[in-house]
Amino acid sequence: MKIKVFVVDDHQLFIDGLKALLKISPEIKVVGEAVSGKECIEKLENLDIDVLITDISMPEMNGDELVKIVKLRFSSIRILTLSMHYDYQYIDKMINAGTLGYILKNTGIKELSDAIRIVYAGKSYYSSKVQESIVLGFSQERVQNFKALADKPDDIFLTPRESEILKMIIDGHSSNEIADILELSYHTITSHRKNINAKLGTSSLLEMTRIANDKRLV
């Protein structure tokens, strides 16, 4: 059984090159392509796809917008971002939208094939450069959050939904469990968790629990 792949990129030459490379992998088959997000959505209506590979910067619809629509309308499709951008802001936007993997366009065929297989299995995959950007970006966010918390140590405002999720996290529920209980998507819960960590200036469950108890947030 082959992994059925659909490729979206606004450069046809790149799509053709990617298809030629993926022919080397016997377990992967490109069954569709599109040069825009709009065209992609139209074609997905009539195709059975396992993995969608998409760029970020495209005409008519950016990659994060496409990912959100695909996750909403074709929830079984796994998504892998393939881009030249490795700035944290791009990576963060795509992850929050629902992409499972993120690799760069200068990657080799082996890593590309590995990323497709891993994402197809429902697991995350980030190339080494992307991982470095995530760590650096998160560290910078954390410093900013700590500074903000120091300036206003008692001024932490959580929305009712964030307070609800915070209590469930501290009670030991995983993101998947919270998503099932609240009937929300996994990516919505992870987005809320990120916002809660940002507001509390935390990066671990231990820190989150301590701050929440100190500030009487739960």
N, C-alpha and C positions, 0 to 999 in steps of 0.2 A: 504494500500500500504506500503510495507516494504522498508527500506533503504538498498540498495544492496551494500555490503562491500567486498572489496578485501584486503587481508592481505599479506604484504611482510616482511619477516624476515629470516635471515640466520640460525635460530634455529627452526627446525620442532617442537620440544617439546613446544616451546613458542607459535607457531602458534596454535597447538592443544589446549593448555590451553586457549588461547584467544578465540578461536571458542567455547569452552565449556562455557566460561563465558558469551559470547554474546548471547547464546541461551536463557539466562534469560530474555533478552530484546525482547518483542514480536514484536516491530516495526523494528528490525534490523535483517538482514540475511546475513551471510557470504556466498558469491557465488563463491569465488575463492581464491587461495593462491599461493604463490611462495616463493622460498628460495633464489632468487637472482633478481636483477633488470632486467637482460636479460630475464629470464624466465617470469617475470611479463609482460614486453612489448609484448612478443610473445602471452601470454594468453589474454591480453586485446584486441587484434585484433578481438577476437570472443566472447567477453562478453559485456554485458550491465551493467556498473558499476556506482554507485552514489558517493561512497567515497572510496578512496584508503588510507589504513593505512600502513605506511612504517617506517622502522628503518633508521638509517644514515649509520653506518659502516657495509658494506656488501661486499662480494667478487664480482669481475668482474665490479661492478658499484656501487658507493656510492649513498646514498639517495638523495643528492642534484642533482646529474647527472640524476637520475631516474625522479625526480620531473620535471626538465626542459624538458625532453623528453615527459613526460605525458602531461604537459601543452601545449606543441607544437602540439602533435598528437591527444590528447584526451581532448580537452579544456573544455568539460563539466564536467569532473571528479573533484570533490573536494578532497583535499589532507590533511591528518592529520598525523603529525609526532609523532611516539611513540618510545621514546628512553631513554636510561639510561644517556645520556649526557645532562648536563644542563649548560655547559660553554657557555658564550655569543657568542663565535666564531662559535660554531655549530648552535646555534639558529639563529644567523644572516644569516648564509649561507643558511639555509633551508628556511627562510622567503624570502630572496632575490630570491631563486630559484622558489618560488611560493606556498609553503605550507600555508594553511589557519590556521592550528592549530598546537600546539606543547604541548604534555603532556609527563610525565615521566612514565617509566615502573613500578614504585611502586605505581601508581595510583589505585584507587578502581574502581569497576565495574560501580558505579553510575556516577563518573566523566567521565569515558570512554564513557559511553552511552550518557551523556550530550554533551560531546565534539563532538561525531559523529553527533548528531542531529543539533548542532549549525553550524558545518562546512558544513553539508548537506544543510543548509539554506543559505549558502554563507557568513557566518559571521566568524570572527576570534575567536579562543579560545586558551588561554594559561593558563597552570596550575600556581598556585601561585608561586612556586619555579622558574618557567620559567620567570614569570613577574618580579621577583626580579632580575634575571640575566640580563634581558633586560634593566631595569632601571639602574643597576650598570654599565653595559657595555656602555650604552649611556652616562652616566655621565663621565666615564673615557675618552671616545672619545671626549666629549665636552671640558674637561680640556685640553687635548692634542691639540685640534683645536684652543682653545684660546691662548695657548702658542705659537703655530706656527704662528697665526695671529699677535701676539704681536712682534714676531721676525721679521716678514716681513709684516708689516701692509698694504703696497701698492702692494704687490706681490700676487694678487689673479687672477689665470688663470682659466677661464671657457671655455669649448669647445663650439663651435657654437650651438650644441644641448642643452647644459646646459643653455646657455644664453637665448635661445628661450623659454625653459621651465620656467626659472626664471621669465621672463617677464610675461608669462601667469599666473604663480602663483600669482604674485603681482597684476595682473589685476583682480584677484578674481576667476580664474578657478580652479575647483577641479581636483584631479588626474584622476578621471574617465572621466571628460570632456576633459582634455588634451590628454588622451589616445585616445579618439574618434577623436579629431581634427587632431592629428598627425598620426593616424592609427597605434598606437603602443599598446602593452599590458599594462594593469594596473600595473603589477609588474615591467615592464621596467621603467615606469614613477616614481614609488615609489623608485626605485633604483637610478634614476637620482636625485630625491629630496634629498635622503640621501647624495649623493655625493656633491650636492650643499651646503647642511647644513654643511657638513664636511669642505668644503673649506672656507665657510664663518664663521664657528665657531658659528653657530646659532642653535636654537632649536624651534623657534616659527616664525610665519608669521611676527609678529611685528619686531622681531630682523632681520629677513631676509630682510624686506623692508628697515629698517634703514641702514643696512650695504650696501645693493645694491645701495641705493641713495647716501650714503656717498662716496662710491668708484666709483660711476658713472658706475655701471655695467649694467644699463638698460637705 
